[in-house]
Amino acid sequence: MNLKSAVEFIVSVENLRSKHDLDTWCGDMGRQKLYLYVKRLAPTHWQRIRTPENSVRALYQKMLTGYKIFNH
């Protein structure tokens, strides 16, 4: 699994549709909760990227409403 498919999977399974949904789901852990989940789903791809958190951030911001780069 790569980072994109991991983020798409999480967004789908957790029914995240907006920035607010993500904020609520992450709770006190902040985005670290999402990053750890993605890292578990795509460990090989995670390790090959210098800044995987930035890549994950770019992906979810394109998928969720409430972000400037949302494009669905």
SVG drawing of the C-alpha trace seen along z (x, -y; Angstrom):
<svg xmlns="http://www.w3.org/2000/svg" viewBox="-19 -28 34 30">
<polyline fill="none" stroke="black" stroke-width="0.4" points="0.0,0.0 1.3,-3.5 0.6,-6.7 -2.2,-7.8 -4.1,-4.6 -3.6,-4.5 -5.0,-8.1 -7.9,-7.3 -8.6,-4.1 -8.6,-6.0 -10.8,-8.8 -13.3,-6.3 -13.4,-3.9 -13.6,-6.7 -16.1,-8.6 -14.1,-11.8 -15.5,-14.5 -14.1,-17.8 -11.4,-19.4 -13.8,-19.5 -14.3,-15.7 -10.6,-15.2 -10.1,-17.5 -12.8,-15.7 -11.4,-12.2 -7.8,-13.1 -8.9,-14.6 -6.1,-15.3 -3.5,-13.4 -3.7,-15.9 -2.5,-14.8 -0.1,-12.4 -3.0,-9.9 -3.4,-10.1 0.3,-9.8 0.7,-6.8 -2.2,-5.1 -0.8,-5.8 2.6,-4.6 1.1,-1.3 -0.7,-0.8 2.2,-1.8 5.4,-1.3 7.7,-0.7 6.5,-3.8 6.6,-5.8 10.3,-5.0 11.2,-5.9 10.0,-9.5 12.1,-12.1 9.1,-14.0 6.1,-11.6 4.0,-13.8 4.1,-16.6 3.0,-14.1 0.2,-12.9 -0.9,-16.4 -1.0,-17.3 -3.1,-14.3 -5.8,-14.8 -6.0,-18.5 -6.9,-17.6 -9.6,-15.2 -11.4,-17.1 -13.5,-20.2 -12.3,-23.2 -8.8,-23.3 -7.7,-25.7 -6.4,-22.9 -9.5,-20.8 -10.3,-19.6 -13.2,-17.2"/>
</svg>
